[in-house]
Amino acid sequence: MPLLDIVVVLIVAGVLMYLVNRYIPMAGSIKSILNAVVAIALVVWVLQAVGLWGGVSTFRVGR
């Protein structure tokens, strides 16, 4: 994936999260959880996009 695509996605996600945090009223704890989930999802996506993460589907839970 080209670097420009990654940067554009990160900018769009940042602007969307700013707008959600700024204009949608919700409790502070919910905003914190939402921000953490989006940040973790973006980190995993970027790692997969640059090839540093083999994929979440390779993890096994249990036996």
Distance bins in CASP14 RR format, pairs under 12 A and 6 or more apart:
PFRMAT RR
TARGET T0000
AUTHOR 0000-0000-0000
RMODE 2
METHOD distances of the structure
MODEL  1
1 7 0 0 0 0 0 1 0 0 0 0 0
1 8 0 0 0 0 0 1 0 0 0 0 0
1 9 0 0 0 0 1 0 0 0 0 0 0
1 45 0 0 0 0 1 0 0 0 0 0 0
1 46 0 0 0 0 1 0 0 0 0 0 0
1 47 0 0 0 0 0 1 0 0 0 0 0
1 48 0 0 0 0 1 0 0 0 0 0 0
1 49 1 0 1 0 0 0 0 0 0 0 0
1 50 1 0 0 1 0 0 0 0 0 0 0
1 51 0 0 0 0 1 0 0 0 0 0 0
2 8 0 0 0 0 1 0 0 0 0 0 0
2 9 0 0 0 0 0 1 0 0 0 0 0
2 49 0 0 0 0 1 0 0 0 0 0 0
2 50 0 0 0 0 0 1 0 0 0 0 0
3 9 0 0 0 0 0 1 0 0 0 0 0
3 10 0 0 0 0 0 1 0 0 0 0 0
3 46 0 0 0 0 0 1 0 0 0 0 0
3 49 0 0 0 0 1 0 0 0 0 0 0
3 50 0 0 0 0 1 0 0 0 0 0 0
4 10 0 0 0 0 0 1 0 0 0 0 0
4 11 0 0 0 0 0 1 0 0 0 0 0
4 49 0 0 0 0 0 1 0 0 0 0 0
5 11 0 0 0 0 0 1 0 0 0 0 0
5 12 0 0 0 0 0 1 0 0 0 0 0
5 45 0 0 0 0 0 1 0 0 0 0 0
5 46 0 0 0 0 0 1 0 0 0 0 0
5 49 0 0 0 0 1 0 0 0 0 0 0
5 50 0 0 0 0 0 1 0 0 0 0 0
6 12 0 0 0 0 0 1 0 0 0 0 0
6 13 0 0 0 0 0 1 0 0 0 0 0
6 42 0 0 0 0 1 0 0 0 0 0 0
6 43 0 0 0 0 0 1 0 0 0 0 0
6 45 0 0 0 0 1 0 0 0 0 0 0
6 46 1 0 0 1 0 0 0 0 0 0 0
6 47 0 0 0 0 0 1 0 0 0 0 0
6 48 0 0 0 0 0 1 0 0 0 0 0
6 49 1 0 1 0 0 0 0 0 0 0 0
6 50 1 0 0 1 0 0 0 0 0 0 0
6 51 0 0 0 0 0 1 0 0 0 0 0
7 13 0 0 0 0 0 1 0 0 0 0 0
7 14 0 0 0 0 0 1 0 0 0 0 0
7 46 0 0 0 0 0 1 0 0 0 0 0
7 49 0 0 0 0 0 1 0 0 0 0 0
8 14 0 0 0 0 0 1 0 0 0 0 0
8 15 0 0 0 0 0 1 0 0 0 0 0
8 49 0 0 0 0 0 1 0 0 0 0 0
9 15 0 0 0 0 0 1 0 0 0 0 0
9 16 0 0 0 0 0 1 0 0 0 0 0
9 38 0 0 0 0 0 1 0 0 0 0 0
9 41 0 0 0 0 0 1 0 0 0 0 0
9 42 0 0 0 0 1 0 0 0 0 0 0
9 45 1 0 0 1 0 0 0 0 0 0 0
9 46 0 0 0 0 1 0 0 0 0 0 0
9 49 0 0 0 0 1 0 0 0 0 0 0
10 16 0 0 0 0 0 1 0 0 0 0 0
10 17 0 0 0 0 0 1 0 0 0 0 0
10 38 0 0 0 0 0 1 0 0 0 0 0
10 39 0 0 0 0 0 1 0 0 0 0 0
10 41 0 0 0 0 0 1 0 0 0 0 0
10 42 1 0 0 1 0 0 0 0 0 0 0
10 43 0 0 0 0 0 1 0 0 0 0 0
10 45 0 0 0 0 1 0 0 0 0 0 0
10 46 1 0 0 1 0 0 0 0 0 0 0
10 49 0 0 0 0 0 1 0 0 0 0 0
11 17 0 0 0 0 0 1 0 0 0 0 0
11 18 0 0 0 0 0 1 0 0 0 0 0
11 42 0 0 0 0 0 1 0 0 0 0 0
12 18 0 0 0 0 0 1 0 0 0 0 0
12 19 0 0 0 0 0 1 0 0 0 0 0
12 38 0 0 0 0 0 1 0 0 0 0 0
12 42 0 0 0 0 0 1 0 0 0 0 0
13 19 0 0 0 0 0 1 0 0 0 0 0
13 20 0 0 0 0 0 1 0 0 0 0 0
13 35 0 0 0 0 0 1 0 0 0 0 0
13 37 0 0 0 0 0 1 0 0 0 0 0
13 38 1 0 0 1 0 0 0 0 0 0 0
13 39 0 0 0 0 1 0 0 0 0 0 0
13 41 0 0 0 0 1 0 0 0 0 0 0
13 42 1 0 1 0 0 0 0 0 0 0 0
13 43 0 0 0 0 0 1 0 0 0 0 0
13 45 0 0 0 0 1 0 0 0 0 0 0
13 46 0 0 0 0 0 1 0 0 0 0 0
14 20 0 0 0 0 1 0 0 0 0 0 0
14 21 0 0 0 0 1 0 0 0 0 0 0
14 22 0 0 0 0 0 1 0 0 0 0 0
14 35 0 0 0 0 0 1 0 0 0 0 0
14 38 0 0 0 0 1 0 0 0 0 0 0
14 39 0 0 0 0 1 0 0 0 0 0 0
14 42 0 0 0 0 1 0 0 0 0 0 0
15 21 0 0 0 0 0 1 0 0 0 0 0
15 22 0 0 0 0 0 1 0 0 0 0 0
15 23 0 0 0 0 0 1 0 0 0 0 0
16 22 0 0 0 0 0 1 0 0 0 0 0
16 23 0 0 0 0 0 1 0 0 0 0 0
16 24 0 0 0 0 0 1 0 0 0 0 0
16 34 0 0 0 0 0 1 0 0 0 0 0
16 35 0 0 0 0 0 1 0 0 0 0 0
16 38 0 0 0 0 1 0 0 0 0 0 0
16 42 0 0 0 0 0 1 0 0 0 0 0
17 23 0 0 0 0 0 1 0 0 0 0 0
17 24 0 0 0 0 0 1 0 0 0 0 0
17 31 0 0 0 0 1 0 0 0 0 0 0
17 32 0 0 0 0 0 1 0 0 0 0 0
17 34 1 0 0 1 0 0 0 0 0 0 0
17 35 1 0 0 1 0 0 0 0 0 0 0
17 36 0 0 0 0 0 1 0 0 0 0 0
17 37 0 0 0 0 0 1 0 0 0 0 0
17 38 1 0 1 0 0 0 0 0 0 0 0
17 39 0 0 0 0 1 0 0 0 0 0 0
17 41 0 0 0 0 0 1 0 0 0 0 0
17 42 0 0 0 0 1 0 0 0 0 0 0
18 24 0 0 0 0 0 1 0 0 0 0 0
18 31 0 0 0 0 0 1 0 0 0 0 0
18 35 0 0 0 0 0 1 0 0 0 0 0
18 38 0 0 0 0 0 1 0 0 0 0 0
20 26 0 0 0 0 1 0 0 0 0 0 0
20 30 0 0 0 0 0 1 0 0 0 0 0
20 31 0 0 0 0 1 0 0 0 0 0 0
20 34 1 0 0 1 0 0 0 0 0 0 0
20 35 0 0 0 0 1 0 0 0 0 0 0
20 37 0 0 0 0 0 1 0 0 0 0 0
20 38 0 0 0 0 1 0 0 0 0 0 0
21 28 0 0 0 0 1 0 0 0 0 0 0
21 30 0 0 0 0 0 1 0 0 0 0 0
21 31 1 0 1 0 0 0 0 0 0 0 0
21 32 0 0 0 0 0 1 0 0 0 0 0
21 34 0 0 0 0 1 0 0 0 0 0 0
21 35 1 0 0 1 0 0 0 0 0 0 0
21 38 0 0 0 0 0 1 0 0 0 0 0
22 31 0 0 0 0 0 1 0 0 0 0 0
23 31 0 0 0 0 0 1 0 0 0 0 0
24 30 0 0 0 0 1 0 0 0 0 0 0
24 31 0 0 0 0 1 0 0 0 0 0 0
24 34 0 0 0 0 1 0 0 0 0 0 0
25 31 0 0 0 0 1 0 0 0 0 0 0
26 32 0 0 0 0 0 1 0 0 0 0 0
26 33 0 0 0 0 1 0 0 0 0 0 0
26 34 1 0 0 1 0 0 0 0 0 0 0
26 35 0 0 0 0 0 1 0 0 0 0 0
27 33 0 0 0 0 1 0 0 0 0 0 0
27 34 0 0 0 0 0 1 0 0 0 0 0
28 34 0 0 0 0 1 0 0 0 0 0 0
28 35 0 0 0 0 1 0 0 0 0 0 0
28 36 0 0 0 0 0 1 0 0 0 0 0
29 35 0 0 0 0 0 1 0 0 0 0 0
29 36 0 0 0 0 0 1 0 0 0 0 0
30 36 0 0 0 0 0 1 0 0 0 0 0
30 37 0 0 0 0 0 1 0 0 0 0 0
31 37 0 0 0 0 0 1 0 0 0 0 0
31 38 0 0 0 0 0 1 0 0 0 0 0
32 38 0 0 0 0 0 1 0 0 0 0 0
32 39 0 0 0 0 0 1 0 0 0 0 0
33 39 0 0 0 0 0 1 0 0 0 0 0
33 40 0 0 0 0 0 1 0 0 0 0 0
34 40 0 0 0 0 0 1 0 0 0 0 0
34 41 0 0 0 0 0 1 0 0 0 0 0
35 41 0 0 0 0 0 1 0 0 0 0 0
35 42 0 0 0 0 0 1 0 0 0 0 0
36 42 0 0 0 0 0 1 0 0 0 0 0
36 43 0 0 0 0 0 1 0 0 0 0 0
37 43 0 0 0 0 0 1 0 0 0 0 0
37 44 0 0 0 0 0 1 0 0 0 0 0
38 44 0 0 0 0 0 1 0 0 0 0 0
38 45 0 0 0 0 0 1 0 0 0 0 0
39 45 0 0 0 0 0 1 0 0 0 0 0
39 46 0 0 0 0 0 1 0 0 0 0 0
40 46 0 0 0 0 0 1 0 0 0 0 0
40 47 0 0 0 0 0 1 0 0 0 0 0
40 56 0 0 0 0 0 1 0 0 0 0 0
41 47 0 0 0 0 0 1 0 0 0 0 0
41 48 0 0 0 0 0 1 0 0 0 0 0
41 56 0 0 0 0 0 1 0 0 0 0 0
42 48 0 0 0 0 0 1 0 0 0 0 0
42 49 0 0 0 0 0 1 0 0 0 0 0
43 49 0 0 0 0 0 1 0 0 0 0 0
43 50 0 0 0 0 0 1 0 0 0 0 0
43 52 0 0 0 0 0 1 0 0 0 0 0
43 53 0 0 0 0 1 0 0 0 0 0 0
43 56 0 0 0 0 0 1 0 0 0 0 0
44 50 0 0 0 0 0 1 0 0 0 0 0
44 51 0 0 0 0 0 1 0 0 0 0 0
44 52 0 0 0 0 0 1 0 0 0 0 0
44 53 1 0 0 1 0 0 0 0 0 0 0
44 54 0 0 0 0 0 1 0 0 0 0 0
44 55 0 0 0 0 1 0 0 0 0 0 0
44 56 1 0 0 1 0 0 0 0 0 0 0
44 57 0 0 0 0 0 1 0 0 0 0 0
44 59 0 0 0 0 0 1 0 0 0 0 0
45 51 0 0 0 0 0 1 0 0 0 0 0
45 52 0 0 0 0 0 1 0 0 0 0 0
45 53 0 0 0 0 1 0 0 0 0 0 0
45 55 0 0 0 0 0 1 0 0 0 0 0
45 56 0 0 0 0 0 1 0 0 0 0 0
46 52 0 0 0 0 1 0 0 0 0 0 0
46 53 0 0 0 0 1 0 0 0 0 0 0
47 53 1 1 0 0 0 0 0 0 0 0 0
47 54 0 0 0 0 1 0 0 0 0 0 0
47 55 0 0 0 0 1 0 0 0 0 0 0
47 56 0 0 0 0 0 1 0 0 0 0 0
48 54 1 0 0 1 0 0 0 0 0 0 0
48 55 1 0 0 1 0 0 0 0 0 0 0
48 56 0 0 0 0 1 0 0 0 0 0 0
48 57 0 0 0 0 0 1 0 0 0 0 0
48 58 0 0 0 0 0 1 0 0 0 0 0
49 55 0 0 0 0 0 1 0 0 0 0 0
53 59 0 0 0 0 0 1 0 0 0 0 0
END
